[in-house]
Amino acid sequence: MGRRRKRVGTGDGVPSPRKEEKTPAPPRKEKKKKTDIGKVFINISIGLCIFSLIWFFYALYMRSSLARRVVTLHPSPRVLDANSSSPAVSPERYWGTYRPQVYFGMKTRSPRSVVTGLMWTRQFAEMDGNLRHTCEQGDHLLGYGWLMHDGVSFGVQEVHDREFTLTTEFVKRMGGDHGGDWTWRITAKQHSTASSAPVISLMFYAATDVQGSLQAHVEEKNRLSSVTGTSEELGNFKITFGKPTAGEGASGNYARYNYLQTKSPGLDKLTDIVKNSLNHKFTFSPSKGEKRSYFAVDSYKVTNHQNQQKDPKMESDFVVHQVTVQTPFQIEVLFESGSFQERPIQLVGSVLTDELEKRKLAFDEKFESSFGLQAKGFTSSKIEFAKAALSNMLGGMGYFFGQSVVQSAYNEHPVVYPEGPLFTAVPSRSFFPRGFLWDEGFHQLLISKWDTQLTQEVIAHWLDLINVEGWIPREQILDDEARSKVPSEFIVQHNENANPPTLFLALQELLEQLDAQPELSSSQTMIPFLRRLYPRLQIWFEWFNTTQAGPIANSYRWRGRDKDTNLFLNPKTLTSGLDDYPRASHPSADERHVDLYCWMTLASGIMANVAQILGEPHQVYENTHHALSNNDLLNKLHWSENLHAFSDYGNHTQAVSLQQEKVFVPPGQPRHQFPVARLVRSVRKVPKLQYVNALGYVSLFPFLLQILTPDSPKMEHILRDIQDPDRLWTPYGMRSLSRSDPLYMKRNTEHDAPYWRGAIWININYLAVRALHHYGSIEGPHKEKAATLYQELRTNLINNVYKQYMDTGYIWEQYNDSTGRGQGSHPFTGWSALTVLIMAEEY
């Protein structure tokens, strides 16, 4: 209850009239209002400051969080256990020729493996460029590669140098706890065209990688008889170097020996260390012949390698055994594991010969049962070629361990990806001796026909690299050895950039094997494999479906096109795998890419299939696949009535050319003081949104990936383009870009020769042969024509790749569409080895 106020009376007690009462002053409302506004303003200001601080720190947190996502691996359990490559779990694959970048060498599938290898040089010849070690096209060898390799236990390789041939053979023997023993046999024979028997120095070496130690054992002054060592991954071991002989059982030739024991700052420095240690003071003096000085590693010389600031704790042991001898000769090197306690007779001499013959026979039998080329009537020469193609794929597999360098839009500078392993095939031992995402799916189409378990393991390795966003770096450059072969501008991988998801092709093959032969042992492991793989496949598919989405529903667009439209005739799309293949002349967010649309159609179908097999919800994938498989939608988005072909869509003009840049030189000024005129792009007509109308591989993707229905009226146009010599047909295979296209065989810059602008590529021709086989085997109005083209294209491809191999000693990256000659990097026994499947008619 409130108290009442007492009234103030007059002196006589009579109340004063109300009108005479003094009216109280009205409250100063305006002043009060100003005070309230000020307080409100202050409060608002304080609130805004607090909110701004919170938002600032939240933004910092979110940016930091987003920046970390690119290097945060996916949280689902790894497909492969951490010890899956260990000798306890996989002893038969522990040691292998997992160093594809060297002509001959072995290592283990472990993070810090002891590595072994071979270098050689011909004496009494020019020394510049004569030391052979890493596979280099600049060595100009007459040919090299595996003739036989089973991917596990043995291999036979021939290296044809200028005047002699080295045959390198190895055999493994299981036993103990660290992958067992192995033996090398190196045989050197001079060419019949050589004027005299060459004198060759072979340099066998062993090197640790940070951890482990090596001890040289020397006899007869300079002859390194053996190396003993120990490491965490191998335990104790011994490497014994045999003396050269003229062949099995023959007496030894005259030989000179030298050795080097030093420290190495890294495996990428081994060649430089040997080169810097060579000394010409040693004398080669056979009983018959003149005395001559020869180059050898100097065991007394301290090697002054580069990078003197290297932490001594990070340096590794490096031991080289050099033997200098005149051809012909043969040398054996024996590795023995200390944990192999009850070994039978040593794996040398006749024992090694017998074991090699057994492995060769087993290889021949498995090759015929896998591919049936003898039953198909191929000549023995073509069968040997096919064996070499498969063997180079298997012998070129590498085990890499390290970190990629990556960057996202939220990283100011490149950052390192989490450390991890990758077991993968490689496209080319000389030029691309590392993992490439879009190549690997094609590689596994061949490998899966030989060893399904091997394909499962490789796919698992790749998917275990996926990050929390669902992104896999498309090029795996994991260690110093790999980085030494890559130009600096290609080392950093950007997380908005995709690569064709060709691993779905390999998964498709595995699923077909499971469906056809569920009783096989390899099929029994398939379901558990798919179950572990599935969470990573889900996030991978989702990443593609969101980050590579196009401007309208159910369309797709490759990110990562070159943005400098001034220098490129047509800005490259490296992420598509087809590099300089013509796309829209002016990159924009309005583009629609038909090849990516087709990859997503394939991927959604495989995802639906895998989900059904595992009993997982599959309807979303089924719906996506159903929508993308609709030929009406495909036609609406990508069919060009003008070209009568499927096409990309974007901001485009064909009126472009490279022109010499005009550089103004003031009168009287010397020309050399001004920039050199470059070739720059000239645009003669304003671009507009339209179909790109470039006829070539991209136009065929709905056919290549078998998305078209067999009764599609578009099939007639596609088959017509394939068989037209003025467009895609050649006697050697199907060219990548029509001869009638304005960019056919045009340079993209003054430094970039045409790449996917006319040359014949085997991976796309394989898809074409596979598609022709498919449409030629099912009912439809184009069945007969497809079947005829299938036989003709298959024959042309086999004959040309074989002919070039016999003529040049190599399988090539691509083939000239006018002459059929091999060109580009070599040997290229990645997807070009798919010729074996074309021969076997295994699709």
N, C-alpha and C positions, 0 to 999 in steps of 0.2 A: 504494500500500500504506500502511496506517496503522501508526503506531508503537504497541508494547505498553507499558503502564504498568508500572513496577517496583513489586514488592510491598514494603511497609514492614515489616521484620522486628523481632522483639524483640531484646533485648541478647544472649541466648545463641544466637541464630541459629535457635531453635525457633519455628516459626510459632505464633502465638496461635490458640487455637480460634476457629472462625468465629463461634460464638455470642457470644464476648466482644468481637468487633469492634464498634466504634461505628457504629451505623447512621447513614448520612448523612441529614441533614435532607431531607425530601421537597421537591421544587421547589414554589415558591409559585405553584401553578397558577392560583389565583383572581386573583392580582395580574396575572399575565401575561395572563389572559383579559380583564380590565378594560382593560389597555393596548391589546390588539388591537381590542376593541370601539371604544375611543376613536379609534384610528387609522382604523378602518373608517368610523366616523361622520364623522370629519373628511374622509376621502376622498370619502365619499358626498356630504357637504355641498358640497365643492369641485366635485364632478362635477355636482351639481344646479345649482349657481350657474353653472357653465360652460354646461350644457345650457339653463338658463333664459335666459342671455344670448344664446346661439345662437338659441333659439326666439324670443326677443324681437326680435332683429334680423331673423330670418327672417320673423316675422310683420309687422314694419315693412316689410320688402322686398316681401312678398307683398301687403300692403295697398296699398303704393305702386304695385306692379305692376298690381294689379287696378284701382286708381284711374285709372291711365294708360290702361287698355284702352278705356275709354269714349271717349277722344279719340285712339285709335290707329287709323288707317285700315287697311283690309284690304290685305295685302301683295301680292296678285296685281296684275299689270299693269293699269293703268286701261283701261277700255273705250275711252275717247277719249284721243287724244294731247293733251299739254298745249297745243299750238298749233292744235287742231282748229277753234276758233272764230276764228282769226286771218284777216286779209284775204288772206294768201297761200294758205291752204287753202280758205277758204269766203268768197270776196269778195262773193258775191251775198246772203249773210245777215249781212254785217258790220254794216251800218247797219240799223236797224229801229225800229218803235214799241215798243221793249222797256221802256217805262215805263208799265205798265198803270194805275198809281195816279194818273196825271195825265190831264186831258181830252185833251191833245194834246202830244206831245213825242217826241223820238227820241234814241237813244244807240247806241253800238257794243257789240258783244259782247266786251267787254274789261274787265279788273278796275277800271281807273281812267278810265272813259270821260269825255270831254267830253260834257255833256248839253245838249240844246236843248229849248225848250218854249214854251208860250203861256199867259199869264194874260190875263184881261180883266175889265173892270168897266163897268157902265152909268153914265154921268155924269148928274148932276142927279137923282139918286135917293138913297135911303137907302144909306149906305156900309156899315152893319153887315151883314156876311155877303154883301156884293155882289161881293167880289173872288173870281173863279173861278180855280182852279188845279188842286188835287187833287180827284179825284172824291169828292164828298160827297153822301150822301143828304139831308143838311140843306140843300143848295142848292135843293132842291125844283124841279129842272129838269123841264120837261114831257117830256123824253126825250133820250137821247143814245146814240150807238153807231155802229159801222161798218156801212155799207150794202154795201160791197164791200171785201174785203181778201184778197189772194192769199197772205199769209204771207211774201212775199219782196220784191216790187218796187213795189207801189202800194197805195193805199187811199183810200176815200172815206167820210167820216164826217159825220153831221149832229148838231149840238148845239142843242136847242130850249130857249132861255132864255125868260124870261117874255114879252118883247115882240119878240123877234127870233130868227133862226136863223143860226148859224154853220155853214158847210160847210167842213170841213178836208180838203184833198186833198194827197197827196204822190206823187211819182214818183222812182224811183232810176234812175241811168244808170251802168253799169259802166265803169271805166277807171282806170288808174294802179295804185298798189300799196296803197291804203288804202280800198278799198271804193267808190271812185268819187264821183260827185256826187249831189245830190238837190235837189228844189225843192218848196216848199210853196205852195199857193194857198189863201187864206182868203177866203171870200165871206160877206158879212153882208147879210141881208135882213130887213126888218121884217115882223111878222105883220099880216095884214089887219085884225086886231082892235085893233091899237095905235092909240092916239088921235093920236099924232104920231110922226114918224121919230126913233127913239132915237139919241142920241149915245153912241158906244162908244169906249172906250180899249182897244186891243190892246197887250199888252206881250210882245214877243218877247224871249227871253233865251238866253244861252249861259253855261255855268258849267263850270269845271274841277273835277276831284275830286282835290285834293292836288297832282298833278303837271300841268304844262302852264301856259301863259300866254295871256292875251287882251289885245288892244289895240283900243280904240275909236277909230274915225275919224269925226270930227264935221264937218259942213258946215252952213251957214246957221244958225249959232249953236247951236241945240239939236238939230238933226236928225242922228241917228246913221245915216250912210249905209252903214257896213260895220264888221265886226269881223274882224280878222286874228288868227291864233293859231297856236300850235304845241304839240304834245304828243308824248310818246314813242310813243304808239299811232297817232297820225294824221299825224305829220309836220307840214308847213305846210298851212294851209287859210285860206279866206276865206268869210265869210258876208255876203251883200249884201242889204240891205232895200230893196225897191222902194217907190215912192210909191203911195198908194191911187188907184184909178181907179173909175169907175162900172161897170166891166166891161171886157172885152177891147177895146182900141183906143179907149176913151172917155177924155176928159180927166179930170184928177184933181179930186176934191172939195176943198173947203177943209179943211185939216187942221192940227193943232197937234202939235208934236213935243217930246219930252223924253227924257232918257236918264239912266241911273245906271251908274256904274262903281265897284265897291267890292269888298270881300273878304267871303267867306262861310266860317263855321266848319264847314259841312256842308250836304249837299244837302237835308237835312230842314228847314233853316232858311230856304230861299229865299222862301217865302210870307211869313214873319214879317219878313224884311228889306225886302221890297217894301212891306208894310203900314206898317212903321215909317218908311219914307222918304217916304210920301205927304204932299204939301203942297197946300194949297188956294189958294195965292197966284197961280196961273196963270189967264190970261183966254182964254176961247174967244169969238172975235168974228168970225163969218162975215159976208160982205158983206150978206146978207139975214138979219136976225134980231138979237136983243138980245145984248149982251155978258154973259157969265156966267163966274163963277169955277169952275174945275174942279180935280179932284184929279189930281196927277201925281207921278211919282217926281222927286225933287229932285236934280239933278246936282251941286248945291253943298253938299248936306247930308251930313255925316259920319254914317253909320249906326251907332247904338249898339246893336249886337245883344247878345243874352245871351251868357253864358259868356265873360266877359272874361279868364278864366285860360287860354283856349285857346292852345296853342302856335302862335306866328305862322307857323312853318314848315308847319303843317298847314292853314293857311287857303288858300282857293282864290279865283281870280278869278271875278267875277260881273258880267256886263254886261247891262243891260236897255235895249231900244229901245221907247219908247211912242209910239204914234200915235193921236191922238184925232180922230174923224171921224164925220159923220152918215151913217146908212144911207140907201140901199144903197151898198156899196163892195166893192172886191176888192183884195187885197194879195198880192204874191208875195215869197217869201224863198228865196234861192238859196245853196246850200252848194257850194263848189268845192274839190276836193282839190288840193293843190300838186303831187302826183305824177302827176296826169292831164295829160300834156304835149300830146297831140294831140287835144284835144276838138273835136268839131264845134261848130256854132252853139249858143249858150247855151240851156239848157232852161227857157225863159220864154215868155210870150205864146202865140202861135199854135203854136209848137213844142211847148210843154207841153200845150196843148189836144189836139193831134193824138196825142201820146203817151198821154195819158189815155184817149182814145177807143179806141186800139189795145188797151190793157191791159184796159179794161172788156169789150171784145168777146171777148178771150181768156179772161177770167174767166167770162163767161156760157157760152162753149162748154165749158170744162172742168167747170163746175158741172153742166151737163146730162149730159155724158158720165159724170160720177162718180155722180150721184144720179137722173137720169132722171125728174125730177118733171113736166116738160112732157109726156113720153110717157105718164105715168100720169094725165094729165088734170087736174092741179091748176090752179087759176086763177092768173093772173099775179100777183095780190096775195099769194097764199099762197107762190108761188115767191120773190117778193121778200122775204117774211118769212123763208123758209128761208135765203136768201142772207145776210140780216142775221145770223141765228143762227150760221151757220158763220163769217162774217166777224168777228163779235165774239169767237168762240173764238180765231181766228187773230190778230186785232188785239190781243187781250188777253194774248198771250204776253209773258213778261218774261225778262230776263237779269239775274240777281242775282249778286253776289259779296260774300262776307264770311264770318262765323262764327256758327254757332248757339251758344246757351248751353245746356249740358247738365249732367246730374248723375246719378251712380250711387249705389248704397248705400255705396260705398267712398269717396265724396267728401263731405267735411264741408260744403263750399260748392260752388255751381255753378262750372263751369269752361267755357272756350271750346273749341269744336270746331275742328279744323283749317280754315284758310281755304280756300275753294274756290268754284267757280261753280255755278250752277244755271240751266238754260234750261228753262222750263216754262210751261204754261198756268196760268191762275189762275181760281178760282171766280167772283169778283166784283171788278170794278175799284174799286168804292166801298167794299166792306166786307171783302173777303178778297183784297187784291191781292198775294198771295204763294203759294208752293207748298204744297199739301196732298197727302200721300201717297195717301190713299184716293180723293180726287177725281181724281187724275191718270190712273188707269187708265181711268176713264170718259171723261175728256177725249180720251184717245188712241184710243178706239173710233171717234170721229168723225174726228179728224185723220188717222188711218191710212187712211181712205177717200179722203182728199184728197191726202196726201203721205206715203207710207210712209217715206221717208228722214227726214222730220222726226220721225216717231214713234220711229224707231230712235235718233235723236240725243237725244230727250227721255228715253227709257228709260235710255240710257247715262248721261246726266247724273245721274239719280236713283240708279242702282246704283253710280256712282263715289263717292257719298257714304257708302257702307256702311263700318262700322268692323270691327275685327278680330273682334268678337263676332258679327257678322252683323246688327247693328241699324242702322236708318236713322231719324233723327229725323223724326217724322211731320208736323211743321209747320216749314217752313223760313223762319226770321226772320233774315235774313242781314246786314242793314245798318241804318244809322240811319233811313233812310227807311221801311223795313219795320217796325222797332221802334216808330216813332212812331204806328203804326196799331194796336198790339196792347196790350191791358191787361197790366200787369206780371205778374199771376199766371199768364199763359199763355205767358210768354216762355221759361221754363226747360223743357227737354224731358228726360224721365226714361227711362233706357235699359231699364227693365223693361216699358215701355208699347209695345204694338204698334199697328197700324192695319190694316184689311183689305188684304190683298195684291192689290189690284185690277190692278196691273201685269201679273198673270198673265192677266187678261182681254184686255189689249192684246197680249200675247205669243201668246195663243190665236188672235187675229185675224191676226197676222203669219204664224203657222204655217199657217193655212188659206189665206192668199194664196200662200204658198210652194208648198203642195201643189196648189193650183188652177192657178197660172200660173207655173211654174218658169222660163219663158223670159223673163219680164220683167226689165228691168235692176235694178229694186229687189230682185227675188228673188236676183239674182246676188250681191248684197252681204250677203244674209241669213246665209249659213253662216259667213263670217268674223266677222260681228257676233255671232252666237250663240256662237261659240267664245271670243271675248273676254269675253262676258257670263257664260258658264257658271260659272266659279269663284265669282263673286259670287252668282249664283242659288243655288248649292249652299249657301253659308254662310247666305244669307238664309232658305232653306227650313229648314235645320237649326236656326237660331235660333228660328223659329216652333215647330218640332216639339218643342223642348226647353223653352224658357222659357214657352210658352203651353200646356203639357200639362195635362190635367185630372187628376182624382183617381184615375181608373181607366184601364186600357189603351184606347187609341184614342179618348179623350175630350179635349176642349180647353176651356180657360178663359181669358177675357180678364183680364189683369192691369190694375191702375190704376183700379179702381172707387173712387168717393168713399167715404171711410171714416167721415165724420161722419154717422151714421145719425140723429142727433137733428134735423137741420135739413131733410133731404130726404125728401119723401114716398116716393120710391124712389131710392136713391143712383144717380147717373149712371154710365154706362159710356162715357165719351168715346172711349176707345180703340177701341170697336167701330164708331165712326162714326155710331152711332144714338143717341148722347147720352142722352136721358132716356127712351128706350123701356123699358117695364117689364121688369125682371129680378127675380131673387130679392130679396125685401125686405131681407134681412140678408146682406150680402156675406160669403162664406166660401170656404175652400179646397175645399169640397165641390161647388162649382158646376160645371155642364156647360153650355156654350153651343152651341146648335145651329148658329147662323150661322157661328161659327168652325170648327166641324166641317166644314161645307160648303166654306168657303174652302180648308181644308187638303185636302179631296178634290179640288177643282179644281187646286190648286197641285201636288199629287203627280202628277196625270195629265199636266200640262204638263211637269213635270220629267222624267218618264219619256219623253215624246215628244222633248224637246230632247236628252236623253242618247242616244236611239236615232239621231236624225239625225246627231249628232256622232260616233257610234261609241264612246261612253263607256259604262261599266257602268251599266245602268239597272234592274237587277233589284230593288234596294232600293226605288226609287221605284215600280216596278211593283207590288211586293208591298203597299206602303203604300196605293197607289191601289185595288188590288183589295180590300183589307180595308175601307177606308172606303167604297167604292162598294157594298158588300154591304148591301142594303136591310134584311136581317134585323138586322144590327148597328145600323144607323141607327134602326130601330124600337125595338130593345131599349133604346138609350140615350136616345131623345128622343121617342118617341111617347106621348102622353097619351091614354089611353082615356077619361078623364073629359071632355076637351075635344074628342076626335077630331081632334087636330091635333098637329103637331110642336111641341116646347116645350123651353125651358131647364129645368134641374133645379137645386135649391139649397135653402137654408134660408129658407123663405118663409111669409108669411101675407098674406092679402088684407085683413085687418082693421086697416088703417092709415088715418090721416087727419091733416091739418094742423089744429092747434088753437091758439087764442090762449094764449100762455104766461101762467101766473099769477105775478104779481109782488106780493109781500107789502109793503104800505105800513103801517107802524105808525100807530096812531091819533094824529091831531094833526100828522102829518108832511106837508109839501107833496109832492104827487105828482110834480112835475117834477124832484125831486132823485133819483128812482129810475129805473132803466133802463126804456126803452120796451119794452112787451110785444111779443115776436116770435111768429111762427107757428112752432111746433115740431111734430115728429111725435108722434102718439099711437098706441101699439100696443095694440090691445084684445084680441089673442089671441096666445099664444106661438107663434113660428114653428116649423116643423118641416121636415125634409127631404122635399121633394115636387116635383112638376112645377109650374112657375110658372103655366101656364094663361092666358097673355096671348095673345090671338089677333090677329095682325097680320103685319107684314113679316117678322119673325124666324121666325114659324111657316111661312112659305112658302119659306125658303131651299133646302130639298131639291128643291123644284120650280123655283125661280128659276134655280139653277145646274145644273139638268137632271141631278140625281143619281138621281132616281126612275126606275125602269124604266117604260116606257109601260103595262105591264099591272099596275102596282102598285095594290092595292085602296085605298091611301091617296089616290090621285089623285081619286077620286070626292068625298072629303071636301074636298079642297083646291079643286076647281073649284066645289063648292057654296058654300064660304065666299067665294070671289072674286066670285061673281055675286049674293050675298045683300046687298040694300041695308041691312039691319040689321047687317051685319057690315062688309064691305070695299068693296062696289060703290057707286060714285056716278056721276052723269052726266058727271063731269069727269075721272075717273081713279080709281085704287084708293087708298083712304085707308090711312094707316099703322097705325092701331089700330082694332079693332072698336068700333062704337058701343055694344056691350053690355059692353065691358070696364070695370071699376070705375075705371080711371085714364084713360079716354077724356076728352081735353081738360081734364084736371086740371092745375093748376099744380104744379110740383115744389117750389118754395119760394115765399115771398111775393113774391120778385123775379123768379122764373123762370117765364115763360109756357110753356104746352105747346109742344113743338117737334116731336117724333116721336110724338105721341099723337093722331093723327087727320088731320093735314094730308096733302096729296097731294104726293109727291116724284117727280120725273121719272126719276131714275136707277133707282129700284126698279121703277117702272112700265115703264121700258124693258126691264129684265130679265124682267118678267112678260110683256110683249108678245112678247119673243124666245122665252121658254119656251112660250107658247101656240102660236106659229108652229111651233116644233119638234115639240111633241106633236100638233099638228094636221096635221102633214105626214108622220108615220110611223104604221105600222100599230099599232093598239091599241084596246082597248074604249072609250077616251075620245077618239078622234081627232075625231069629228064635233063633240062638245061643245067641245073645245079650239079647233077651227077657228072655230066660231061666236063664242065669247068673244073670240078674237083680233081678228076684224073689228070687234066692238062696242067693245072697249077701245081699239083703235088709233084708231078714228074719234073717240071721246070725247076722247082726249088731244090729238089734233091740233087739233080744233075749239076746245077751251078755251084751250090755250096761244096759239093764233093770235088768238082773240077778245080775250084779255087784252092781248096785244101791241098790237092795233089800238086798244083802248080806253084804255090807259094809257101806251103808248110804251115798255114794258119787257117783257123776259122775266124771270120771277121765280124766287126761291129755292124757293118752295113755293106751293101753291094751296089755298084754303079748300075743305074737303070738303062744305060746305053750299051755298056760292054759286059756287064756282069762281074767285073773285077771287084775283088774285096777292097774295102777302104775303111778309114777310121782306125780306131784302136784295135790292136791285135796282140796276142790271141784274145778273142772275145768269145769265151766258152760259157757265157751266161745264157741268155735266152736264145742265142744263135744255135745252141746245142739242141733246141727243140726240133731240129731237123731229124733227130733220132725218132721222136714220136711220130713225125710225118712219115718216115720210112715204115715204122711199125703199124701205122694207122691206129694209134692209140689216142683217142680223143676224150 
